[in-house]
Amino acid sequence: MVDLVYTSGFGNEHAAEAVPGALPVGQNNPQKPPLGLYSEQLSGTAFTAPRGENRRTWMYRIRPSVLHVHDLRPVDAGLIRTAPARETEPPIGQLRWDPIPMPAEPLTWLEGLRTIGTNGDVHGHYGMAAHVYLATKSMTDTSVYDADGELLIVPQDGALRMVTECGILEVAPGEICLIPRGMKFRVELVDGPARGYVCENYGAYFELPERGPIGANGMANARDFLAPVAAYEDTDGPHTLFVKFDGRLFASDLDHSPLDVVAWHGNHVPYKYDLDRYNTMGSISFDHPDPSIFTVLTAPSDRPGTANVDFVIFPDRWLVAEHTFRPPYYHVNIMSEFMGLIHGIYDAKLEGFSAGGFSLHNGYWPHGPDAEAFAAATTHDLSPQKLAGTLAFMFETRYPLIPTMYASSLPALQEDYQEVWSALRRMFG
């Protein structure tokens, strides 16, 4: 078992070697790399992307990746869908689902990936897909890479061991991990079956949001993002590599593990982040700040201030604002919101929104606190209150998310969700 060691700093140039002397010094592509390894660059951006946006990692591996993708064969993608994916006329309005029960059959993380909704166009590199995963067994002798987008993985129940080309990340509920586009990995279960959420981001990569007038500190700090140290596999035997490319899934049969990177350096790397490290900002006088104040990561678009995807959390925090309706206010938003609950109770939905469940409020569909939350918030004593034991999140995106046929036909889809507002009564006059 490899000891789990991490280096810190989001977007930093990291370097690691599993064997001393495996990492070339002063040259990326020497005529003969150390230890008989092959030099290979994984580019996350175009070569000429501006220095501040450029992403790439040099890998020094036992075999080059050209040996990993020969004789590719198309395979059934199961319940994975990629934009554009309008399979049927989806339900409209405000939508919410109960948690999907854990299946009885053995499913790996990849086999248990189910697409809930998509937007944009993977071929044009914009938009995203919202998935859930239900895994009951580890991936063994298999690995995968996604050429369509980077993967933001949000565990909700059960920890994951992410074995990547750059090393190993263990990610528990309350943490997230980010797998770069094009990086090979497999997912092992740490303590039994696992369930969670995935944002597949087709567009510009996630980055830390600008803090603006907040200044130099607060929100997510770069040093709290952890990258793995090098760990490689030098194993022979049957292995299947899956490749997701342009919305299709392919497989290649190998006679060795492709996770054979002995040393690497670069900034196109996987990360984990503990959401407890997020330094929450909020009002200390009056009024409820916009939910953008809770942004952990943002994937920008070509329109300044309007993200392709934002990853937003609603964690434990103090509520102290005076003469203010403290839960999220009623709103009609240009952005579309896919929300999940990791644990606890979300303060705007006191009933019916369970841990492991999720909701979808597309652009310009009004939403806000249910009737019970409204009644409580308008009569609650406004002394300082600690909102504790809760963690919800949101994938907020500039395009409507179109539910898949699978999501639209799930028994977990709450047919009566809109009734949560039916008890709101006229009080004018």
C-alpha positions as CSV (number, residue, x, y, z in Angstrom):
1,M,0.0,0.0,0.0
2,V,1.4,3.4,-1.0
3,D,1.5,6.0,1.8
4,L,-0.8,8.9,0.9
5,V,1.3,12.1,0.7
6,Y,0.1,15.3,-0.9
7,T,1.6,18.6,-2.0
8,S,-0.5,21.8,-1.8
9,G,-1.4,24.7,-4.0
10,F,-4.1,25.0,-6.7
11,G,-2.7,25.7,-10.1
12,N,0.9,25.4,-8.9
13,E,3.7,23.7,-10.8
14,H,4.0,20.4,-8.9
15,A,6.8,17.8,-9.2
16,A,7.1,14.3,-7.8
17,E,9.1,11.1,-8.4
18,A,8.3,7.7,-7.0
19,V,11.9,6.5,-7.6
20,P,14.9,8.9,-6.8
21,G,16.5,10.1,-10.0
22,A,13.5,9.4,-12.2
23,L,12.7,13.1,-12.8
24,P,15.0,14.8,-15.3
25,V,16.6,18.0,-14.0
26,G,16.7,21.1,-16.2
27,Q,15.2,19.4,-19.3
28,N,11.7,18.1,-20.1
29,N,12.5,15.8,-23.0
30,P,16.1,14.5,-22.8
31,Q,17.4,12.2,-25.5
32,K,17.5,9.3,-23.0
33,P,15.3,10.0,-19.9
34,P,16.5,8.5,-16.6
35,L,15.9,4.9,-15.8
36,G,14.8,3.9,-19.3
37,L,11.5,5.8,-19.0
38,Y,9.6,7.5,-21.8
39,S,9.0,11.3,-21.8
40,E,5.3,12.3,-22.5
41,Q,3.5,15.5,-22.2
42,L,-0.2,15.7,-21.3
43,S,-1.5,19.0,-22.5
44,G,-4.6,20.5,-20.9
45,T,-4.7,23.6,-23.1
46,A,-3.3,24.7,-26.4
47,F,0.5,25.1,-26.5
48,T,0.1,28.8,-26.9
49,A,-2.5,29.5,-24.2
50,P,-1.4,32.4,-22.0
51,R,1.1,31.5,-19.3
52,G,-1.5,32.1,-16.5
53,E,-4.0,29.7,-18.2
54,N,-1.6,27.2,-19.7
55,R,-1.9,23.7,-18.3
56,R,0.4,20.7,-19.0
57,T,2.2,17.9,-17.2
58,W,5.3,16.1,-18.2
59,M,5.2,12.4,-17.4
60,Y,8.1,9.9,-17.3
61,R,6.5,6.5,-17.7
62,I,7.3,2.9,-18.3
63,R,5.4,2.7,-21.6
64,P,4.1,5.6,-23.7
65,S,0.3,6.1,-24.0
66,V,0.4,5.3,-27.8
67,L,0.5,1.6,-26.6
68,H,-2.7,2.1,-24.6
69,V,-5.2,3.0,-27.3
70,H,-4.6,0.5,-30.1
71,D,-7.5,-1.7,-31.3
72,L,-10.1,0.5,-29.6
73,R,-13.6,-0.9,-29.8
74,P,-16.8,1.0,-29.1
75,V,-18.7,-0.2,-26.0
76,D,-22.1,0.5,-24.6
77,A,-22.0,3.7,-22.5
78,G,-24.8,2.5,-20.3
79,L,-26.6,5.4,-18.7
80,I,-23.9,8.0,-19.5
81,R,-25.0,10.7,-21.8
82,T,-23.2,13.6,-23.4
83,A,-24.5,17.0,-24.7
84,P,-26.3,17.5,-27.0
85,A,-28.5,14.8,-25.7
86,R,-32.2,15.5,-26.1
87,E,-33.6,12.0,-25.8
88,T,-37.2,13.0,-25.1
89,E,-39.2,16.0,-24.1
90,P,-38.2,16.3,-20.5
91,P,-40.4,17.4,-17.6
92,I,-40.2,21.2,-17.1
93,G,-40.6,23.4,-14.1
94,Q,-38.9,22.9,-10.7
95,L,-37.7,19.3,-10.3
96,R,-36.5,17.4,-7.3
97,W,-35.5,13.7,-6.8
98,D,-35.2,11.6,-3.7
99,P,-31.9,9.7,-3.2
100,I,-31.5,6.9,-5.7
101,P,-31.3,3.6,-3.7
102,M,-28.0,1.7,-3.8
103,P,-28.3,-1.1,-6.3
104,A,-27.9,-4.8,-5.2
105,E,-25.9,-5.8,-8.3
106,P,-22.1,-5.3,-8.4
107,L,-21.3,-2.0,-10.2
108,T,-18.0,-0.2,-10.5
109,W,-17.9,3.6,-10.3
110,L,-17.8,3.7,-14.1
111,E,-20.6,1.2,-14.5
112,G,-22.7,3.1,-11.9
113,L,-22.4,6.5,-13.5
114,R,-25.8,7.9,-14.5
115,T,-26.4,11.2,-16.3
116,I,-29.1,13.4,-14.9
117,G,-28.9,16.3,-17.3
118,T,-26.7,17.9,-19.9
119,N,-26.3,21.3,-21.6
120,G,-24.1,22.8,-24.3
121,D,-22.1,20.8,-26.8
122,V,-19.2,18.6,-26.0
123,H,-17.8,18.9,-29.5
124,G,-17.7,22.7,-29.1
125,H,-16.2,22.5,-25.6
126,Y,-18.9,24.4,-23.8
127,G,-21.5,23.3,-21.3
128,M,-21.5,20.4,-18.8
129,A,-23.2,17.2,-17.7
130,A,-24.5,16.5,-14.2
131,H,-24.1,12.8,-13.2
132,V,-24.7,10.7,-10.1
133,Y,-22.7,7.5,-9.4
134,L,-23.7,4.4,-7.5
135,A,-20.8,2.1,-6.9
136,T,-20.8,-1.3,-5.0
137,K,-17.4,-2.6,-6.0
138,S,-13.9,-1.3,-6.9
139,M,-12.5,-1.0,-10.4
140,T,-9.9,-3.8,-10.8
141,D,-7.7,-4.3,-13.8
142,T,-9.6,-1.4,-15.4
143,S,-9.0,2.3,-15.8
144,V,-10.6,5.2,-17.7
145,Y,-9.9,8.6,-19.1
146,D,-12.3,11.3,-20.2
147,A,-11.3,13.3,-23.3
148,D,-14.6,15.3,-23.2
149,G,-14.1,17.2,-19.9
150,E,-12.6,17.5,-16.5
151,L,-14.5,15.7,-13.7
152,L,-15.5,17.3,-10.4
153,I,-16.4,14.5,-8.1
154,V,-18.5,15.1,-4.9
155,P,-18.8,12.0,-2.7
156,Q,-22.0,11.9,-0.6
157,D,-21.8,8.4,1.0
158,G,-18.7,6.3,1.1
159,A,-15.1,7.3,0.5
160,L,-13.2,6.8,-2.8
161,R,-9.6,6.0,-3.6
162,M,-8.7,7.7,-6.8
163,V,-5.7,6.0,-8.4
164,T,-4.4,8.3,-11.1
165,E,-1.4,8.7,-13.4
166,C,0.0,11.3,-11.0
167,G,-0.6,9.3,-7.8
168,I,-3.4,8.5,-5.3
169,L,-6.1,10.6,-3.7
170,E,-8.4,9.4,-1.0
171,V,-11.6,11.4,-1.0
172,A,-14.4,11.2,1.7
173,P,-17.8,12.8,1.9
174,G,-17.3,16.4,2.7
175,E,-14.3,16.5,0.3
176,I,-14.1,16.9,-3.5
177,C,-11.6,15.9,-6.1
178,L,-10.9,17.2,-9.6
179,I,-9.6,14.8,-12.3
180,P,-8.1,16.7,-15.3
181,R,-9.3,16.1,-18.8
182,G,-7.3,13.3,-20.5
183,M,-5.9,11.8,-17.2
184,K,-6.2,8.0,-16.7
185,F,-7.5,6.8,-13.4
186,R,-9.5,4.1,-11.6
187,V,-11.8,4.3,-8.6
188,E,-11.6,2.0,-5.6
189,L,-14.0,1.8,-2.7
190,V,-12.5,2.4,0.7
191,D,-15.3,1.4,3.1
192,G,-18.1,-0.2,1.2
193,P,-20.7,1.1,-1.4
194,A,-20.4,4.7,-2.5
195,R,-22.8,7.3,-3.9
196,G,-22.1,10.8,-5.0
197,Y,-22.3,13.5,-7.7
198,V,-20.1,14.4,-10.7
199,C,-19.9,17.6,-12.8
200,E,-18.4,16.8,-16.2
201,N,-17.1,20.3,-17.3
202,Y,-16.7,20.5,-21.1
203,G,-15.6,24.1,-21.1
204,A,-12.7,26.2,-19.6
205,Y,-11.2,24.5,-16.6
206,F,-12.3,25.2,-13.0
207,E,-10.2,27.8,-11.3
208,L,-10.4,29.8,-8.0
209,P,-12.8,32.7,-8.4
210,E,-11.6,36.3,-8.1
211,R,-12.3,37.7,-4.6
212,G,-12.9,41.3,-5.7
213,P,-13.5,43.6,-2.8
214,I,-13.1,40.7,-0.3
215,G,-9.4,41.1,-0.8
216,A,-6.5,38.7,-0.4
217,N,-8.1,36.2,2.0
218,G,-11.3,34.2,2.4
219,M,-13.3,31.7,0.4
220,A,-11.2,28.8,-0.9
221,N,-7.4,29.2,-0.4
222,A,-5.0,27.7,-3.0
223,R,-2.8,26.1,-0.4
224,D,-5.7,23.9,0.8
225,F,-5.9,22.0,-2.5
226,L,-3.8,18.9,-2.4
227,A,-2.1,17.1,-5.3
228,P,-0.8,13.6,-5.0
229,V,2.8,12.5,-5.0
230,A,4.0,10.1,-7.7
231,A,2.9,6.4,-7.3
232,Y,3.2,4.0,-10.2
233,E,2.1,0.5,-11.2
234,D,4.5,-1.9,-12.9
235,T,2.2,-4.8,-13.4
236,D,1.6,-7.2,-16.2
237,G,-1.7,-9.0,-16.9
238,P,-5.0,-8.3,-18.6
239,H,-6.2,-4.7,-18.2
240,T,-9.1,-2.8,-19.9
241,L,-8.7,1.0,-20.6
242,F,-12.0,2.8,-21.2
243,V,-11.9,6.1,-23.2
244,K,-14.7,8.6,-23.3
245,F,-14.3,10.7,-26.5
246,D,-16.9,13.0,-28.2
247,G,-19.7,11.4,-26.3
248,R,-18.9,7.8,-27.1
249,L,-17.2,5.2,-24.9
250,F,-14.4,2.9,-26.2
251,A,-12.3,0.2,-24.7
252,S,-8.8,-1.1,-25.3
253,D,-7.4,-4.5,-24.1
254,L,-3.9,-4.2,-22.6
255,D,-1.5,-6.6,-21.1
256,H,-0.3,-4.1,-18.4
257,S,-1.5,-1.3,-16.2
258,P,-1.3,2.1,-18.0
259,L,-1.0,3.9,-14.6
260,D,2.8,3.5,-14.9
261,V,4.0,7.1,-14.5
262,V,7.2,7.0,-12.3
263,A,7.8,10.8,-12.2
264,W,6.0,13.9,-13.3
265,H,6.0,17.7,-13.1
266,G,3.3,20.2,-14.2
267,N,0.1,21.9,-13.3
268,H,-2.5,19.7,-15.2
269,V,-2.9,17.5,-12.2
270,P,-5.6,16.0,-9.9
271,Y,-6.6,17.7,-6.7
272,K,-8.6,17.0,-3.5
273,Y,-10.1,19.7,-1.3
274,D,-11.7,19.5,2.1
275,L,-14.8,21.6,2.1
276,D,-14.4,22.3,5.8
277,R,-11.5,24.5,4.8
278,Y,-13.8,26.9,3.0
279,N,-13.8,30.3,4.7
280,T,-17.4,31.3,4.4
281,M,-18.2,35.0,3.8
282,G,-21.5,36.6,4.7
283,S,-23.4,39.6,5.9
284,I,-22.9,41.0,9.4
285,S,-25.4,43.8,9.1
286,F,-28.4,43.2,7.0
287,D,-29.6,41.5,3.8
288,H,-28.8,38.1,2.4
289,P,-25.8,38.1,0.1
290,D,-26.1,36.5,-3.4
291,P,-25.2,32.8,-3.4
292,S,-22.1,33.6,-5.5
293,I,-20.4,34.5,-2.2
294,F,-20.2,30.7,-1.6
295,T,-18.3,29.9,-4.8
296,V,-15.5,27.4,-4.3
297,L,-14.5,27.0,-8.0
298,T,-15.6,28.6,-11.2
299,A,-15.2,27.6,-14.8
300,P,-15.4,30.8,-16.8
301,S,-17.0,31.4,-20.1
302,D,-16.4,33.9,-22.9
303,R,-18.8,36.3,-21.2
304,P,-17.1,38.0,-18.2
305,G,-18.9,37.3,-14.9
306,T,-21.1,34.6,-16.4
307,A,-19.6,31.2,-15.7
308,N,-19.9,28.1,-17.8
309,V,-20.1,26.3,-14.4
310,D,-19.8,27.5,-10.8
311,F,-19.3,25.0,-7.9
312,V,-21.0,26.6,-4.9
313,I,-21.4,25.2,-1.3
314,F,-23.7,26.0,1.6
315,P,-21.8,24.8,4.7
316,D,-22.0,25.4,8.4
317,R,-22.0,29.1,9.2
318,W,-23.2,31.8,11.5
319,L,-26.3,33.8,10.7
320,V,-26.2,37.3,12.3
321,A,-27.9,39.7,9.9
322,E,-30.5,42.0,11.5
323,H,-34.0,42.6,10.3
324,T,-33.4,40.1,7.4
325,F,-35.0,37.1,6.0
326,R,-32.1,34.7,6.5
327,P,-32.7,31.7,4.2
328,P,-32.1,32.1,0.5
329,Y,-34.5,34.6,-0.8
330,Y,-37.1,33.8,-3.5
331,H,-35.5,34.4,-6.9
332,V,-35.8,33.9,-10.7
333,N,-32.3,33.4,-11.9
334,I,-30.8,33.5,-15.4
335,M,-28.5,30.7,-14.3
336,S,-29.6,27.1,-14.0
337,E,-29.0,25.3,-10.7
338,F,-28.4,21.6,-10.0
339,M,-28.3,21.2,-6.3
340,G,-27.3,18.2,-4.1
341,L,-27.3,17.6,-0.4
342,I,-24.3,15.8,1.2
343,H,-25.6,15.7,4.8
344,G,-27.9,17.5,7.2
345,I,-30.9,19.7,6.4
346,Y,-30.8,22.5,3.8
347,D,-32.2,25.6,5.5
348,A,-34.5,26.5,2.6
349,K,-36.1,23.1,2.3
350,L,-36.9,21.7,5.7
351,E,-38.8,18.6,4.4
352,G,-38.4,16.4,1.3
353,F,-34.8,17.2,0.4
354,S,-32.8,14.3,1.7
355,A,-29.0,13.7,1.8
356,G,-28.2,12.0,-1.6
357,G,-31.1,13.7,-3.3
358,F,-30.9,16.5,-5.9
359,S,-32.9,19.2,-7.5
360,L,-32.9,21.1,-10.8
361,H,-34.1,24.7,-11.1
362,N,-33.4,25.8,-14.7
363,G,-33.0,29.4,-15.7
364,Y,-36.1,31.6,-15.1
365,W,-38.0,29.0,-13.1
366,P,-38.8,30.7,-9.8
367,H,-37.8,28.9,-6.6
368,G,-37.0,29.6,-3.0
369,P,-37.9,28.5,0.5
370,D,-40.7,26.1,1.0
371,A,-43.8,27.2,3.0
372,E,-42.5,25.7,6.3
373,A,-39.1,27.4,5.9
374,F,-40.7,30.7,5.1
375,A,-43.0,30.5,8.2
376,A,-40.0,29.6,10.4
377,A,-37.7,32.3,9.0
378,T,-40.3,35.1,9.4
379,T,-41.0,34.3,13.0
380,H,-37.6,33.2,14.2
381,D,-35.8,35.3,16.8
382,L,-33.0,37.2,15.0
383,S,-30.3,36.7,17.6
384,P,-27.1,35.1,16.2
385,Q,-27.8,31.6,15.1
386,K,-25.3,28.8,14.1
387,L,-26.4,26.9,11.1
388,A,-24.6,23.6,11.8
389,G,-24.5,20.0,10.5
390,T,-25.4,20.9,7.0
391,L,-23.6,20.7,3.6
392,A,-25.4,21.3,0.3
393,F,-23.8,22.3,-3.0
394,M,-24.8,23.6,-6.4
395,F,-23.5,23.2,-10.0
396,E,-24.7,26.5,-11.4
397,T,-24.4,26.9,-15.1
398,R,-25.3,29.4,-17.8
399,Y,-27.3,27.0,-20.0
400,P,-30.5,25.0,-19.1
401,L,-29.8,21.4,-18.0
402,I,-31.9,19.1,-20.0
403,P,-32.9,16.0,-18.0
404,T,-32.1,12.6,-19.5
405,M,-34.7,9.9,-20.2
406,Y,-33.2,8.0,-17.2
407,A,-33.7,11.0,-14.9
408,S,-37.2,11.8,-16.2
409,S,-38.4,8.3,-15.6
410,L,-36.8,7.7,-12.2
411,P,-39.2,6.6,-9.4
412,A,-37.2,9.0,-7.2
413,L,-38.6,12.0,-9.2
414,Q,-41.0,13.8,-6.9
415,E,-44.2,14.3,-8.8
416,D,-45.5,16.7,-6.1
417,Y,-42.4,18.8,-5.6
418,Q,-44.1,22.0,-6.5
419,E,-46.6,21.5,-3.7
420,V,-43.9,22.7,-1.2
421,W,-44.9,26.2,-2.1
422,S,-48.7,25.7,-2.2
423,A,-49.3,26.7,1.4
424,L,-47.8,30.2,0.8
425,R,-50.7,32.5,1.3
426,R,-51.6,36.1,0.5
427,M,-50.8,38.3,3.4
428,F,-51.2,41.8,1.8
429,G,-53.5,44.3,3.4
